[in-house]
Amino acid sequence: MATSHDNHLLLIDNKEDKLLSCLRGDAKDLLKKLQDEEIERNLRRVSEVRGYITSVRDNLLSDYDDDDDDDDVDMTNTEIIENGTVPNEERFEP
């Protein structure tokens, strides 16, 4: 009788182990899927921001080109837009 009871407990333990391993695998797969989706969403957002920056830069440059006949135009702004950096003499220290 004791052997039958031990066999039954062993069967229950084996099923529990099998269920837990399946659940862990499913949870791992779900987390991987969520992480991949988040990475993809973040990449799309970065791409959207870069597109917006490019659009604004192009608009600013076209506005500058339209005003090309004005002698009062400050080249510093164009340098900042084209190079993406502020010239050394324009840098401010906090």
PyMOL Python script that loads the backbone (N, CA, C, O; Angstrom):
from pymol import cmd

cmd.read_pdbstr("""\
ATOM      1  N   MET A   1       0.826  -1.185   0.000  1.00  0.00           N
ATOM      2  CA  MET A   1       0.000   0.000   0.000  1.00  0.00           C
ATOM      3  C   MET A   1       0.878   1.259   0.000  1.00  0.00           C
ATOM      4  O   MET A   1       0.568   2.218  -0.706  1.00  0.00           O
ATOM      5  N   ALA A   2       1.946   1.272   0.764  1.00  0.00           N
ATOM      6  CA  ALA A   2       2.828   2.427   0.844  1.00  0.00           C
ATOM      7  C   ALA A   2       3.513   2.664  -0.493  1.00  0.00           C
ATOM      8  O   ALA A   2       3.727   3.810  -0.887  1.00  0.00           O
ATOM      9  N   THR A   3       3.858   1.588  -1.193  1.00  0.00           N
ATOM     10  CA  THR A   3       4.510   1.720  -2.495  1.00  0.00           C
ATOM     11  C   THR A   3       3.557   2.356  -3.500  1.00  0.00           C
ATOM     12  O   THR A   3       3.963   3.195  -4.305  1.00  0.00           O
ATOM     13  N   SER A   4       2.319   1.964  -3.452  1.00  0.00           N
ATOM     14  CA  SER A   4       1.314   2.530  -4.350  1.00  0.00           C
ATOM     15  C   SER A   4       1.153   4.037  -4.072  1.00  0.00           C
ATOM     16  O   SER A   4       1.050   4.846  -4.994  1.00  0.00           O
ATOM     17  N   HIS A   5       1.134   4.380  -2.801  1.00  0.00           N
ATOM     18  CA  HIS A   5       1.011   5.792  -2.433  1.00  0.00           C
ATOM     19  C   HIS A   5       2.235   6.582  -2.896  1.00  0.00           C
ATOM     20  O   HIS A   5       2.086   7.690  -3.411  1.00  0.00           O
ATOM     21  N   ASP A   6       3.425   6.044  -2.726  1.00  0.00           N
ATOM     22  CA  ASP A   6       4.654   6.711  -3.170  1.00  0.00           C
ATOM     23  C   ASP A   6       4.669   6.878  -4.691  1.00  0.00           C
ATOM     24  O   ASP A   6       5.082   7.918  -5.205  1.00  0.00           O
ATOM     25  N   ASN A   7       4.217   5.850  -5.402  1.00  0.00           N
ATOM     26  CA  ASN A   7       4.153   5.936  -6.869  1.00  0.00           C
ATOM     27  C   ASN A   7       3.178   7.027  -7.314  1.00  0.00           C
ATOM     28  O   ASN A   7       3.426   7.753  -8.276  1.00  0.00           O
ATOM     29  N   HIS A   8       2.088   7.117  -6.603  1.00  0.00           N
ATOM     30  CA  HIS A   8       1.090   8.133  -6.922  1.00  0.00           C
ATOM     31  C   HIS A   8       1.659   9.541  -6.670  1.00  0.00           C
ATOM     32  O   HIS A   8       1.467  10.439  -7.490  1.00  0.00           O
ATOM     33  N   LEU A   9       2.347   9.732  -5.556  1.00  0.00           N
ATOM     34  CA  LEU A   9       2.980  11.023  -5.263  1.00  0.00           C
ATOM     35  C   LEU A   9       4.052  11.359  -6.293  1.00  0.00           C
ATOM     36  O   LEU A   9       4.202  12.516  -6.686  1.00  0.00           O
ATOM     37  N   LEU A  10       4.803  10.336  -6.730  1.00  0.00           N
ATOM     38  CA  LEU A  10       5.836  10.543  -7.747  1.00  0.00           C
ATOM     39  C   LEU A  10       5.192  10.973  -9.063  1.00  0.00           C
ATOM     40  O   LEU A  10       5.717  11.852  -9.746  1.00  0.00           O
ATOM     41  N   LEU A  11       4.086  10.379  -9.420  1.00  0.00           N
ATOM     42  CA  LEU A  11       3.365  10.746 -10.628  1.00  0.00           C
ATOM     43  C   LEU A  11       2.873  12.197 -10.550  1.00  0.00           C
ATOM     44  O   LEU A  11       2.979  12.950 -11.518  1.00  0.00           O
ATOM     45  N   ILE A  12       2.342  12.571  -9.403  1.00  0.00           N
ATOM     46  CA  ILE A  12       1.878  13.954  -9.201  1.00  0.00           C
ATOM     47  C   ILE A  12       3.051  14.925  -9.274  1.00  0.00           C
ATOM     48  O   ILE A  12       2.935  15.979  -9.900  1.00  0.00           O
ATOM     49  N   ASP A  13       4.170  14.595  -8.651  1.00  0.00           N
ATOM     50  CA  ASP A  13       5.359  15.459  -8.692  1.00  0.00           C
ATOM     51  C   ASP A  13       5.877  15.626 -10.123  1.00  0.00           C
ATOM     52  O   ASP A  13       6.274  16.718 -10.529  1.00  0.00           O
ATOM     53  N   ASN A  14       5.867  14.532 -10.871  1.00  0.00           N
ATOM     54  CA  ASN A  14       6.335  14.602 -12.263  1.00  0.00           C
ATOM     55  C   ASN A  14       5.437  15.511 -13.101  1.00  0.00           C
ATOM     56  O   ASN A  14       5.925  16.299 -13.911  1.00  0.00           O
ATOM     57  N   LYS A  15       4.132  15.398 -12.902  1.00  0.00           N
ATOM     58  CA  LYS A  15       3.205  16.260 -13.640  1.00  0.00           C
ATOM     59  C   LYS A  15       3.400  17.720 -13.246  1.00  0.00           C
ATOM     60  O   LYS A  15       3.354  18.613 -14.092  1.00  0.00           O
ATOM     61  N   GLU A  16       3.618  17.955 -11.947  1.00  0.00           N
ATOM     62  CA  GLU A  16       3.856  19.323 -11.482  1.00  0.00           C
ATOM     63  C   GLU A  16       5.122  19.894 -12.113  1.00  0.00           C
ATOM     64  O   GLU A  16       5.126  21.036 -12.572  1.00  0.00           O
ATOM     65  N   ASP A  17       6.188  19.110 -12.137  1.00  0.00           N
ATOM     66  CA  ASP A  17       7.443  19.553 -12.750  1.00  0.00           C
ATOM     67  C   ASP A  17       7.247  19.867 -14.238  1.00  0.00           C
ATOM     68  O   ASP A  17       7.764  20.861 -14.748  1.00  0.00           O
ATOM     69  N   LYS A  18       6.503  19.015 -14.912  1.00  0.00           N
ATOM     70  CA  LYS A  18       6.255  19.215 -16.338  1.00  0.00           C
ATOM     71  C   LYS A  18       5.451  20.495 -16.572  1.00  0.00           C
ATOM     72  O   LYS A  18       5.758  21.266 -17.481  1.00  0.00           O
ATOM     73  N   LEU A  19       4.423  20.717 -15.751  1.00  0.00           N
ATOM     74  CA  LEU A  19       3.620  21.937 -15.881  1.00  0.00           C
ATOM     75  C   LEU A  19       4.458  23.189 -15.605  1.00  0.00           C
ATOM     76  O   LEU A  19       4.375  24.174 -16.339  1.00  0.00           O
ATOM     77  N   LEU A  20       5.265  23.139 -14.542  1.00  0.00           N
ATOM     78  CA  LEU A  20       6.089  24.295 -14.195  1.00  0.00           C
ATOM     79  C   LEU A  20       7.110  24.604 -15.284  1.00  0.00           C
ATOM     80  O   LEU A  20       7.346  25.770 -15.600  1.00  0.00           O
ATOM     81  N   SER A  21       7.712  23.576 -15.856  1.00  0.00           N
ATOM     82  CA  SER A  21       8.694  23.822 -16.915  1.00  0.00           C
ATOM     83  C   SER A  21       8.020  24.407 -18.150  1.00  0.00           C
ATOM     84  O   SER A  21       8.595  25.268 -18.816  1.00  0.00           O
ATOM     85  N   CYS A  22       6.824  23.958 -18.461  1.00  0.00           N
ATOM     86  CA  CYS A  22       6.075  24.535 -19.590  1.00  0.00           C
ATOM     87  C   CYS A  22       5.723  25.992 -19.303  1.00  0.00           C
ATOM     88  O   CYS A  22       5.859  26.847 -20.178  1.00  0.00           O
ATOM     89  N   LEU A  23       5.268  26.278 -18.080  1.00  0.00           N
ATOM     90  CA  LEU A  23       4.914  27.648 -17.716  1.00  0.00           C
ATOM     91  C   LEU A  23       6.130  28.562 -17.755  1.00  0.00           C
ATOM     92  O   LEU A  23       6.043  29.699 -18.217  1.00  0.00           O
ATOM     93  N   ARG A  24       7.262  28.066 -17.271  1.00  0.00           N
ATOM     94  CA  ARG A  24       8.487  28.883 -17.310  1.00  0.00           C
ATOM     95  C   ARG A  24       8.895  29.169 -18.746  1.00  0.00           C
ATOM     96  O   ARG A  24       9.288  30.288 -19.075  1.00  0.00           O
ATOM     97  N   GLY A  25       8.802  28.161 -19.597  1.00  0.00           N
ATOM     98  CA  GLY A  25       9.126  28.353 -21.011  1.00  0.00           C
ATOM     99  C   GLY A  25       8.186  29.353 -21.663  1.00  0.00           C
ATOM    100  O   GLY A  25       8.620  30.219 -22.424  1.00  0.00           O
ATOM    101  N   ASP A  26       6.888  29.233 -21.362  1.00  0.00           N
ATOM    102  CA  ASP A  26       5.914  30.174 -21.922  1.00  0.00           C
ATOM    103  C   ASP A  26       6.168  31.596 -21.427  1.00  0.00           C
ATOM    104  O   ASP A  26       6.085  32.552 -22.198  1.00  0.00           O
ATOM    105  N   ALA A  27       6.477  31.728 -20.142  1.00  0.00           N
ATOM    106  CA  ALA A  27       6.754  33.047 -19.584  1.00  0.00           C
ATOM    107  C   ALA A  27       8.005  33.645 -20.227  1.00  0.00           C
ATOM    108  O   ALA A  27       8.041  34.836 -20.535  1.00  0.00           O
ATOM    109  N   LYS A  28       9.022  32.818 -20.428  1.00  0.00           N
ATOM    110  CA  LYS A  28      10.258  33.287 -21.060  1.00  0.00           C
ATOM    111  C   LYS A  28       9.984  33.734 -22.494  1.00  0.00           C
ATOM    112  O   LYS A  28      10.475  34.777 -22.925  1.00  0.00           O
ATOM    113  N   ASP A  29       9.197  32.945 -23.235  1.00  0.00           N
ATOM    114  CA  ASP A  29       8.850  33.307 -24.607  1.00  0.00           C
ATOM    115  C   ASP A  29       8.037  34.597 -24.651  1.00  0.00           C
ATOM    116  O   ASP A  29       8.256  35.442 -25.519  1.00  0.00           O
ATOM    117  N   LEU A  30       7.102  34.749 -23.720  1.00  0.00           N
ATOM    118  CA  LEU A  30       6.274  35.950 -23.665  1.00  0.00           C
ATOM    119  C   LEU A  30       7.120  37.186 -23.375  1.00  0.00           C
ATOM    120  O   LEU A  30       6.950  38.222 -24.018  1.00  0.00           O
ATOM    121  N   LEU A  31       8.031  37.079 -22.409  1.00  0.00           N
ATOM    122  CA  LEU A  31       8.908  38.208 -22.087  1.00  0.00           C
ATOM    123  C   LEU A  31       9.798  38.575 -23.274  1.00  0.00           C
ATOM    124  O   LEU A  31      10.007  39.757 -23.550  1.00  0.00           O
ATOM    125  N   LYS A  32      10.315  37.582 -23.968  1.00  0.00           N
ATOM    126  CA  LYS A  32      11.149  37.834 -25.148  1.00  0.00           C
ATOM    127  C   LYS A  32      10.335  38.547 -26.222  1.00  0.00           C
ATOM    128  O   LYS A  32      10.815  39.493 -26.847  1.00  0.00           O
ATOM    129  N   LYS A  33       9.100  38.091 -26.436  1.00  0.00           N
ATOM    130  CA  LYS A  33       8.230  38.720 -27.428  1.00  0.00           C
ATOM    131  C   LYS A  33       7.940  40.175 -27.052  1.00  0.00           C
ATOM    132  O   LYS A  33       7.984  41.062 -27.904  1.00  0.00           O
ATOM    133  N   LEU A  34       7.646  40.413 -25.775  1.00  0.00           N
ATOM    134  CA  LEU A  34       7.364  41.781 -25.316  1.00  0.00           C
ATOM    135  C   LEU A  34       8.584  42.681 -25.460  1.00  0.00           C
ATOM    136  O   LEU A  34       8.459  43.839 -25.858  1.00  0.00           O
ATOM    137  N   GLN A  35       9.761  42.153 -25.139  1.00  0.00           N
ATOM    138  CA  GLN A  35      10.985  42.940 -25.281  1.00  0.00           C
ATOM    139  C   GLN A  35      11.254  43.275 -26.743  1.00  0.00           C
ATOM    140  O   GLN A  35      11.629  44.401 -27.070  1.00  0.00           O
ATOM    141  N   ASP A  36      11.059  42.287 -27.624  1.00  0.00           N
ATOM    142  CA  ASP A  36      11.270  42.531 -29.054  1.00  0.00           C
ATOM    143  C   ASP A  36      10.301  43.581 -29.582  1.00  0.00           C
ATOM    144  O   ASP A  36      10.684  44.447 -30.368  1.00  0.00           O
ATOM    145  N   GLU A  37       9.034  43.502 -29.146  1.00  0.00           N
ATOM    146  CA  GLU A  37       8.052  44.494 -29.575  1.00  0.00           C
ATOM    147  C   GLU A  37       8.406  45.886 -29.059  1.00  0.00           C
ATOM    148  O   GLU A  37       8.233  46.876 -29.769  1.00  0.00           O
ATOM    149  N   GLU A  38       8.897  45.960 -27.831  1.00  0.00           N
ATOM    150  CA  GLU A  38       9.276  47.253 -27.259  1.00  0.00           C
ATOM    151  C   GLU A  38      10.472  47.839 -28.004  1.00  0.00           C
ATOM    152  O   GLU A  38      10.507  49.040 -28.275  1.00  0.00           O
ATOM    153  N   ILE A  39      11.434  47.011 -28.330  1.00  0.00           N
ATOM    154  CA  ILE A  39      12.601  47.468 -29.086  1.00  0.00           C
ATOM    155  C   ILE A  39      12.164  47.984 -30.449  1.00  0.00           C
ATOM    156  O   ILE A  39      12.612  49.042 -30.889  1.00  0.00           O
ATOM    157  N   GLU A  40      11.288  47.236 -31.118  1.00  0.00           N
ATOM    158  CA  GLU A  40      10.792  47.658 -32.428  1.00  0.00           C
ATOM    159  C   GLU A  40      10.029  48.976 -32.332  1.00  0.00           C
ATOM    160  O   GLU A  40      10.197  49.855 -33.178  1.00  0.00           O
ATOM    161  N   ARG A  41       9.200  49.114 -31.314  1.00  0.00           N
ATOM    162  CA  ARG A  41       8.439  50.353 -31.116  1.00  0.00           C
ATOM    163  C   ARG A  41       9.389  51.526 -30.861  1.00  0.00           C
ATOM    164  O   ARG A  41       9.188  52.614 -31.400  1.00  0.00           O
ATOM    165  N   ASN A  42      10.413  51.311 -30.048  1.00  0.00           N
ATOM    166  CA  ASN A  42      11.384  52.377 -29.766  1.00  0.00           C
ATOM    167  C   ASN A  42      12.157  52.764 -31.019  1.00  0.00           C
ATOM    168  O   ASN A  42      12.426  53.945 -31.236  1.00  0.00           O
ATOM    169  N   LEU A  43      12.518  51.787 -31.845  1.00  0.00           N
ATOM    170  CA  LEU A  43      13.226  52.085 -33.089  1.00  0.00           C
ATOM    171  C   LEU A  43      12.347  52.905 -34.035  1.00  0.00           C
ATOM    172  O   LEU A  43      12.830  53.815 -34.710  1.00  0.00           O
ATOM    173  N   ARG A  44      11.050  52.574 -34.079  1.00  0.00           N
ATOM    174  CA  ARG A  44      10.132  53.361 -34.913  1.00  0.00           C
ATOM    175  C   ARG A  44      10.022  54.791 -34.391  1.00  0.00           C
ATOM    176  O   ARG A  44       9.962  55.739 -35.175  1.00  0.00           O
ATOM    177  N   ARG A  45       9.997  54.945 -33.073  1.00  0.00           N
ATOM    178  CA  ARG A  45       9.905  56.287 -32.485  1.00  0.00           C
ATOM    179  C   ARG A  45      11.163  57.096 -32.792  1.00  0.00           C
ATOM    180  O   ARG A  45      11.072  58.277 -33.129  1.00  0.00           O
ATOM    181  N   VAL A  46      12.325  56.476 -32.681  1.00  0.00           N
ATOM    182  CA  VAL A  46      13.582  57.157 -32.992  1.00  0.00           C
ATOM    183  C   VAL A  46      13.600  57.555 -34.464  1.00  0.00           C
ATOM    184  O   VAL A  46      14.019  58.658 -34.814  1.00  0.00           O
ATOM    185  N   SER A  47      13.144  56.651 -35.317  1.00  0.00           N
ATOM    186  CA  SER A  47      13.089  56.940 -36.749  1.00  0.00           C
ATOM    187  C   SER A  47      12.147  58.109 -37.029  1.00  0.00           C
ATOM    188  O   SER A  47      12.441  58.966 -37.863  1.00  0.00           O
ATOM    189  N   GLU A  48      11.024  58.139 -36.332  1.00  0.00           N
ATOM    190  CA  GLU A  48      10.070  59.241 -36.497  1.00  0.00           C
ATOM    191  C   GLU A  48      10.687  60.565 -36.059  1.00  0.00           C
ATOM    192  O   GLU A  48      10.514  61.580 -36.734  1.00  0.00           O
ATOM    193  N   VAL A  49      11.396  60.568 -34.952  1.00  0.00           N
ATOM    194  CA  VAL A  49      12.034  61.794 -34.458  1.00  0.00           C
ATOM    195  C   VAL A  49      13.116  62.250 -35.437  1.00  0.00           C
ATOM    196  O   VAL A  49      13.234  63.438 -35.734  1.00  0.00           O
ATOM    197  N   ARG A  50      13.900  61.298 -35.933  1.00  0.00           N
ATOM    198  CA  ARG A  50      14.944  61.659 -36.893  1.00  0.00           C
ATOM    199  C   ARG A  50      14.337  62.235 -38.167  1.00  0.00           C
ATOM    200  O   ARG A  50      14.864  63.191 -38.736  1.00  0.00           O
ATOM    201  N   GLY A  51      13.219  61.646 -38.612  1.00  0.00           N
ATOM    202  CA  GLY A  51      12.529  62.179 -39.786  1.00  0.00           C
ATOM    203  C   GLY A  51      12.030  63.587 -39.548  1.00  0.00           C
ATOM    204  O   GLY A  51      12.123  64.444 -40.426  1.00  0.00           O
ATOM    205  N   TYR A  52      11.499  63.827 -38.359  1.00  0.00           N
ATOM    206  CA  TYR A  52      11.013  65.163 -38.012  1.00  0.00           C
ATOM    207  C   TYR A  52      12.171  66.161 -37.992  1.00  0.00           C
ATOM    208  O   TYR A  52      12.050  67.270 -38.514  1.00  0.00           O
ATOM    209  N   ILE A  53      13.279  65.769 -37.396  1.00  0.00           N
ATOM    210  CA  ILE A  53      14.454  66.654 -37.337  1.00  0.00           C
ATOM    211  C   ILE A  53      14.942  66.965 -38.750  1.00  0.00           C
ATOM    212  O   ILE A  53      15.272  68.111 -39.054  1.00  0.00           O
ATOM    213  N   THR A  54      14.989  65.966 -39.600  1.00  0.00           N
ATOM    214  CA  THR A  54      15.412  66.177 -40.985  1.00  0.00           C
ATOM    215  C   THR A  54      14.463  67.130 -41.699  1.00  0.00           C
ATOM    216  O   THR A  54      14.896  68.014 -42.438  1.00  0.00           O
ATOM    217  N   SER A  55      13.176  66.946 -41.475  1.00  0.00           N
ATOM    218  CA  SER A  55      12.174  67.812 -42.094  1.00  0.00           C
ATOM    219  C   SER A  55      12.338  69.258 -41.636  1.00  0.00           C
ATOM    220  O   SER A  55      12.313  70.180 -42.451  1.00  0.00           O
ATOM    221  N   VAL A  56      12.505  69.451 -40.335  1.00  0.00           N
ATOM    222  CA  VAL A  56      12.678  70.806 -39.803  1.00  0.00           C
ATOM    223  C   VAL A  56      13.963  71.421 -40.342  1.00  0.00           C
ATOM    224  O   VAL A  56      13.981  72.590 -40.728  1.00  0.00           O
ATOM    225  N   ARG A  57      15.026  70.646 -40.369  1.00  0.00           N
ATOM    226  CA  ARG A  57      16.309  71.158 -40.882  1.00  0.00           C
ATOM    227  C   ARG A  57      16.171  71.558 -42.352  1.00  0.00           C
ATOM    228  O   ARG A  57      16.651  72.614 -42.764  1.00  0.00           O
ATOM    229  N   ASP A  58      15.505  70.698 -43.145  1.00  0.00           N
ATOM    230  CA  ASP A  58      15.317  71.010 -44.560  1.00  0.00           C
ATOM    231  C   ASP A  58      14.474  72.269 -44.742  1.00  0.00           C
ATOM    232  O   ASP A  58      14.754  73.093 -45.612  1.00  0.00           O
ATOM    233  N   ASN A  59      13.440  72.410 -43.913  1.00  0.00           N
ATOM    234  CA  ASN A  59      12.605  73.609 -43.992  1.00  0.00           C
ATOM    235  C   ASN A  59      13.397  74.856 -43.623  1.00  0.00           C
ATOM    236  O   ASN A  59      13.270  75.893 -44.273  1.00  0.00           O
ATOM    237  N   LEU A  60      14.210  74.755 -42.584  1.00  0.00           N
ATOM    238  CA  LEU A  60      15.029  75.899 -42.183  1.00  0.00           C
ATOM    239  C   LEU A  60      16.042  76.260 -43.265  1.00  0.00           C
ATOM    240  O   LEU A  60      16.263  77.436 -43.552  1.00  0.00           O
ATOM    241  N   LEU A  61      16.655  75.238 -43.864  1.00  0.00           N
ATOM    242  CA  LEU A  61      17.622  75.503 -44.922  1.00  0.00           C
ATOM    243  C   LEU A  61      16.949  76.094 -46.153  1.00  0.00           C
ATOM    244  O   LEU A  61      17.512  76.972 -46.805  1.00  0.00           O
ATOM    245  N   SER A  62      15.744  75.617 -46.477  1.00  0.00           N
ATOM    246  CA  SER A  62      15.043  76.186 -47.632  1.00  0.00           C
ATOM    247  C   SER A  62      14.625  77.618 -47.337  1.00  0.00           C
ATOM    248  O   SER A  62      14.650  78.461 -48.234  1.00  0.00           O
ATOM    249  N   ASP A  63      14.241  77.913 -46.095  1.00  0.00           N
ATOM    250  CA  ASP A  63      13.922  79.289 -45.722  1.00  0.00           C
ATOM    251  C   ASP A  63      15.162  80.162 -45.837  1.00  0.00           C
ATOM    252  O   ASP A  63      15.083  81.309 -46.278  1.00  0.00           O
ATOM    253  N   TYR A  64      16.301  79.620 -45.439  1.00  0.00           N
ATOM    254  CA  TYR A  64      17.548  80.365 -45.549  1.00  0.00           C
ATOM    255  C   TYR A  64      17.885  80.616 -47.017  1.00  0.00           C
ATOM    256  O   TYR A  64      18.303  81.713 -47.386  1.00  0.00           O
ATOM    257  N   ASP A  65      17.700  79.588 -47.853  1.00  0.00           N
ATOM    258  CA  ASP A  65      17.980  79.743 -49.281  1.00  0.00           C
ATOM    259  C   ASP A  65      17.049  80.768 -49.917  1.00  0.00           C
ATOM    260  O   ASP A  65      17.453  81.481 -50.836  1.00  0.00           O
ATOM    261  N   ASP A  66      15.811  80.850 -49.443  1.00  0.00           N
ATOM    262  CA  ASP A  66      14.867  81.831 -49.960  1.00  0.00           C
ATOM    263  C   ASP A  66      15.301  83.253 -49.603  1.00  0.00           C
ATOM    264  O   ASP A  66      15.053  84.191 -50.361  1.00  0.00           O
ATOM    265  N   ASP A  67      15.945  83.407 -48.458  1.00  0.00           N
ATOM    266  CA  ASP A  67      16.391  84.716 -47.994  1.00  0.00           C
ATOM    267  C   ASP A  67      17.851  84.970 -48.357  1.00  0.00           C
ATOM    268  O   ASP A  67      18.519  85.783 -47.718  1.00  0.00           O
ATOM    269  N   ASP A  68      18.342  84.283 -49.369  1.00  0.00           N
ATOM    270  CA  ASP A  68      19.758  84.324 -49.718  1.00  0.00           C
ATOM    271  C   ASP A  68      20.226  85.720 -50.122  1.00  0.00           C
ATOM    272  O   ASP A  68      21.415  86.020 -50.018  1.00  0.00           O
ATOM    273  N   ASP A  69      19.330  86.565 -50.574  1.00  0.00           N
ATOM    274  CA  ASP A  69      19.737  87.889 -51.007  1.00  0.00           C
ATOM    275  C   ASP A  69      19.907  88.875 -49.861  1.00  0.00           C
ATOM    276  O   ASP A  69      20.406  89.982 -50.067  1.00  0.00           O
ATOM    277  N   ASP A  70      19.497  88.488 -48.652  1.00  0.00           N
ATOM    278  CA  ASP A  70      19.661  89.357 -47.488  1.00  0.00           C
ATOM    279  C   ASP A  70      21.105  89.292 -46.994  1.00  0.00           C
ATOM    280  O   ASP A  70      21.642  88.204 -46.791  1.00  0.00           O
ATOM    281  N   ASP A  71      21.733  90.449 -46.801  1.00  0.00           N
ATOM    282  CA  ASP A  71      23.101  90.480 -46.298  1.00  0.00           C
ATOM    283  C   ASP A  71      23.160  90.368 -44.790  1.00  0.00           C
ATOM    284  O   ASP A  71      24.235  90.152 -44.231  1.00  0.00           O
ATOM    285  N   ASP A  72      22.018  90.511 -44.112  1.00  0.00           N
ATOM    286  CA  ASP A  72      21.987  90.494 -42.656  1.00  0.00           C
ATOM    287  C   ASP A  72      21.890  89.084 -42.075  1.00  0.00           C
ATOM    288  O   ASP A  72      21.826  88.930 -40.856  1.00  0.00           O
ATOM    289  N   VAL A  73      21.877  88.064 -42.914  1.00  0.00           N
ATOM    290  CA  VAL A  73      21.691  86.695 -42.437  1.00  0.00           C
ATOM    291  C   VAL A  73      22.947  86.240 -41.709  1.00  0.00           C
ATOM    292  O   VAL A  73      24.060  86.407 -42.206  1.00  0.00           O
ATOM    293  N   ASP A  74      22.758  85.667 -40.534  1.00  0.00           N
ATOM    294  CA  ASP A  74      23.860  85.183 -39.714  1.00  0.00           C
ATOM    295  C   ASP A  74      24.186  83.744 -40.117  1.00  0.00           C
ATOM    296  O   ASP A  74      23.330  82.866 -40.018  1.00  0.00           O
ATOM    297  N   MET A  75      25.405  83.500 -40.565  1.00  0.00           N
ATOM    298  CA  MET A  75      25.809  82.174 -41.017  1.00  0.00           C
ATOM    299  C   MET A  75      25.900  81.166 -39.876  1.00  0.00           C
ATOM    300  O   MET A  75      25.905  79.961 -40.131  1.00  0.00           O
ATOM    301  N   THR A  76      25.970  81.610 -38.656  1.00  0.00           N
ATOM    302  CA  THR A  76      26.102  80.714 -37.513  1.00  0.00           C
ATOM    303  C   THR A  76      24.939  79.735 -37.452  1.00  0.00           C
ATOM    304  O   THR A  76      25.142  78.547 -37.205  1.00  0.00           O
ATOM    305  N   ASN A  77      23.725  80.224 -37.675  1.00  0.00           N
ATOM    306  CA  ASN A  77      22.561  79.353 -37.619  1.00  0.00           C
ATOM    307  C   ASN A  77      22.634  78.278 -38.680  1.00  0.00           C
ATOM    308  O   ASN A  77      22.271  77.132 -38.414  1.00  0.00           O
ATOM    309  N   THR A  78      23.092  78.613 -39.877  1.00  0.00           N
ATOM    310  CA  THR A  78      23.211  77.634 -40.950  1.00  0.00           C
ATOM    311  C   THR A  78      24.279  76.608 -40.594  1.00  0.00           C
ATOM    312  O   THR A  78      24.100  75.419 -40.860  1.00  0.00           O
ATOM    313  N   GLU A  79      25.378  77.041 -40.002  1.00  0.00           N
ATOM    314  CA  GLU A  79      26.419  76.106 -39.603  1.00  0.00           C
ATOM    315  C   GLU A  79      25.894  75.129 -38.565  1.00  0.00           C
ATOM    316  O   GLU A  79      26.212  73.941 -38.602  1.00  0.00           O
ATOM    317  N   ILE A  80      25.098  75.628 -37.651  1.00  0.00           N
ATOM    318  CA  ILE A  80      24.525  74.766 -36.617  1.00  0.00           C
ATOM    319  C   ILE A  80      23.599  73.744 -37.262  1.00  0.00           C
ATOM    320  O   ILE A  80      23.642  72.563 -36.915  1.00  0.00           O
ATOM    321  N   ILE A  81      22.771  74.180 -38.187  1.00  0.00           N
ATOM    322  CA  ILE A  81      21.815  73.284 -38.828  1.00  0.00           C
ATOM    323  C   ILE A  81      22.543  72.244 -39.671  1.00  0.00           C
ATOM    324  O   ILE A  81      22.220  71.059 -39.596  1.00  0.00           O
ATOM    325  N   GLU A  82      23.517  72.663 -40.469  1.00  0.00           N
ATOM    326  CA  GLU A  82      24.196  71.744 -41.370  1.00  0.00           C
ATOM    327  C   GLU A  82      25.098  70.764 -40.625  1.00  0.00           C
ATOM    328  O   GLU A  82      25.130  69.578 -40.954  1.00  0.00           O
ATOM    329  N   ASN A  83      25.820  71.244 -39.639  1.00  0.00           N
ATOM    330  CA  ASN A  83      26.789  70.399 -38.945  1.00  0.00           C
ATOM    331  C   ASN A  83      26.220  69.720 -37.711  1.00  0.00           C
ATOM    332  O   ASN A  83      26.774  68.730 -37.234  1.00  0.00           O
ATOM    333  N   GLY A  84      25.140  70.235 -37.202  1.00  0.00           N
ATOM    334  CA  GLY A  84      24.560  69.680 -35.990  1.00  0.00           C
ATOM    335  C   GLY A  84      25.322  70.054 -34.742  1.00  0.00           C
ATOM    336  O   GLY A  84      25.058  69.512 -33.669  1.00  0.00           O
ATOM    337  N   THR A  85      26.274  70.981 -34.862  1.00  0.00           N
ATOM    338  CA  THR A  85      27.059  71.396 -33.697  1.00  0.00           C
ATOM    339  C   THR A  85      27.123  72.911 -33.648  1.00  0.00           C
ATOM    340  O   THR A  85      26.941  73.599 -34.653  1.00  0.00           O
ATOM    341  N   VAL A  86      27.381  73.399 -32.476  1.00  0.00           N
ATOM    342  CA  VAL A  86      27.550  74.832 -32.296  1.00  0.00           C
ATOM    343  C   VAL A  86      29.030  75.149 -32.477  1.00  0.00           C
ATOM    344  O   VAL A  86      29.873  74.475 -31.886  1.00  0.00           O
ATOM    345  N   PRO A  87      29.369  76.163 -33.283  1.00  0.00           N
ATOM    346  CA  PRO A  87      30.788  76.533 -33.435  1.00  0.00           C
ATOM    347  C   PRO A  87      31.405  76.886 -32.085  1.00  0.00           C
ATOM    348  O   PRO A  87      30.696  77.289 -31.163  1.00  0.00           O
ATOM    349  N   ASN A  88      32.714  76.736 -31.967  1.00  0.00           N
ATOM    350  CA  ASN A  88      33.407  76.912 -30.689  1.00  0.00           C
ATOM    351  C   ASN A  88      33.137  78.255 -30.039  1.00  0.00           C
ATOM    352  O   ASN A  88      32.912  78.323 -28.831  1.00  0.00           O
ATOM    353  N   GLU A  89      33.157  79.330 -30.827  1.00  0.00           N
ATOM    354  CA  GLU A  89      32.961  80.640 -30.231  1.00  0.00           C
ATOM    355  C   GLU A  89      31.524  80.847 -29.762  1.00  0.00           C
ATOM    356  O   GLU A  89      31.250  81.821 -29.061  1.00  0.00           O
ATOM    357  N   GLU A  90      30.617  79.975 -30.122  1.00  0.00           N
ATOM    358  CA  GLU A  90      29.215  80.098 -29.751  1.00  0.00           C
ATOM    359  C   GLU A  90      28.844  79.229 -28.536  1.00  0.00           C
ATOM    360  O   GLU A  90      27.733  79.346 -28.018  1.00  0.00           O
ATOM    361  N   ARG A  91      29.735  78.385 -28.091  1.00  0.00           N
ATOM    362  CA  ARG A  91      29.405  77.453 -27.004  1.00  0.00           C
ATOM    363  C   ARG A  91      29.282  78.179 -25.684  1.00  0.00           C
ATOM    364  O   ARG A  91      30.064  79.076 -25.368  1.00  0.00           O
ATOM    365  N   PHE A  92      28.298  77.779 -24.932  1.00  0.00           N
ATOM    366  CA  PHE A  92      28.080  78.360 -23.615  1.00  0.00           C
ATOM    367  C   PHE A  92      28.332  77.312 -22.563  1.00  0.00           C
ATOM    368  O   PHE A  92      27.891  76.171 -22.702  1.00  0.00           O
ATOM    369  N   GLU A  93      29.019  77.673 -21.534  1.00  0.00           N
ATOM    370  CA  GLU A  93      29.264  76.775 -20.402  1.00  0.00           C
ATOM    371  C   GLU A  93      28.234  77.052 -19.325  1.00  0.00           C
ATOM    372  O   GLU A  93      27.996  78.209 -18.980  1.00  0.00           O
ATOM    373  N   PRO A  94      27.618  76.003 -18.788  1.00  0.00           N
ATOM    374  CA  PRO A  94      26.600  76.208 -17.732  1.00  0.00           C
ATOM    375  C   PRO A  94      27.196  76.687 -16.437  1.00  0.00           C
ATOM    376  O   PRO A  94      26.470  76.901 -15.466  1.00  0.00           O
TER     377      PRO A  94
END
""", "prot")
cmd.dss("prot")
cmd.show_as("cartoon", "prot")
cmd.util.cbc("prot")
cmd.orient("prot")
